[in-house]
Amino acid sequence: MSDASLLALNLVEARDGLVRKSFSARELTSAYNEAVNETSRLNAYITPTPEPALEMADAADRRLSKGAALPLDGIPIAVKDLYCTKGVLTTAASHILDGFHPPYEATVTDKLWRSGAVMLGKTNLDEFAMGSSSTTSYYGPVENPWRRRTGDNRPLVAGGSSGGSAAAIAARAALAATGTDTGGSIRQPASYCGIVGLKPTYGRCSRWGVVAFASSLDQPGPMARTVRDAAITLRAMAGHDPRDSTSAPVAVPDFEASLSGDIRRLRVGIPKEYRVDGMPTDIEALWERGVEWLRAAGAEPVDISLPMTKYALAAYYIIAPAEASSNLARYDGVRFGLRVEGDTLDEMYELTRAAGFGAEVRRRVLIGTYVLSAGYYDAYYLKAQQVRTLVASDFVTAFERVDCILAPTAPSSAFAIGENTDDPVAMYLNDVFTVPASLAGLPAISVPAGLSGDGLPLGLQIIGRAFDEETVLRIAEVLETAAQFRQLPAFVAGGAT
Ligand code: GLN
């Protein structure tokens, strides 16, 4: 098979082709290594790992030839550079982790390798996963493989923070990838790049070995071309881990088996508070179409109210920086990465942190330490925690009446690189539809559902009950089938446009 036709396969097709021996894992991985090279202009990868990839592919070929294939044997995937990978540079896209080669492997990536997956490399992101654009990386911005069809043809952001993973998948430079989602970092880049991104229930996937941003919100999850591919990848990533005290001791279902296509009589909540002022009409119209697709498949749309939605963003932007300020205290020039020498120990700390952290990270550390300080703790941090509880209880009430919630993933399509960067609040507003499910710890998926007026991908989001990824995936697959989103971005490896 030609490289272009290998790269056109989704994960299910590649898995089946490998088992049938239509091609080898080495051939598939070589095509992807080449694609990673060809798409380097997008800056989706910080560290490609072509040689280890080929070794992993050869090991997969040996198992495949014995008829003893593992679930993801020979599947080339990308890893967000927030996951610690043993012996492989791990940066969190920050200068402060310069030269950090972890002596251990994150639980989630370890599970993926044990399932036979092949590591193509480490993908770019916003520094410490703080952002919605993948432009705050010390390694430069990620470019979205999509361009507007009309008007302004500037390069666009891939969304963030898992923008490198999303761009790599969209450009056919990875078959699937890991992301992490704290307030939308899997779902929003998936929406901007026209791929599928699933934030599992908090506790579904272990956070052990994932560089911490806001520990009560961070959740690893899969990004992929299709809902089925995401379901398969999630199964390999999920499961209880005694090394993460917030990892849930619950069984991992066969998520793929839940994709029955049958959503008859399922009740789909349509939250009126997600109709925000100034939302583009194409997103509003797509949401309406989504409701109709699900109705046509036998589901029952139900109008619901999540009254605390309007406070979610404000609470998130207190809680996440508060936790970040505490988590990032460990970067002191002693234990990891960068050190800038000073005359005293304190001066060394200060110089290292000043040189090592970018502007957005410094902003979050400042906000976080402020809201946790003695005089302001009750007014800000404690209040935000109370609001978080109210946001979560809105969902509990809603899920008494409905089985899932349908909403847009983001209030816009991808914006140009450089836009929104002078105004942090404008950037934070991007997370308005993703943050509530994060605060409540609920599973939520973004499915590519259509194009904006100027030809950019738009995602729709399904939010589900805690640990009910099965229903979320089942509905998402029906949505995906109805939407028939088959367009390709302007920039694709293998040259097919
Ligand atoms: N955009 C959000 C933030 O900047 C979410 C990031 C994330 O989910 N990691 O905090």
Residues whose N, C-alpha, C, O or C-beta is under 5 A from the ligand:
A	BS01	LIG	A129 M130 G131 S132 G160 S161 T180 D181 T182 G183 G184 S185 D431
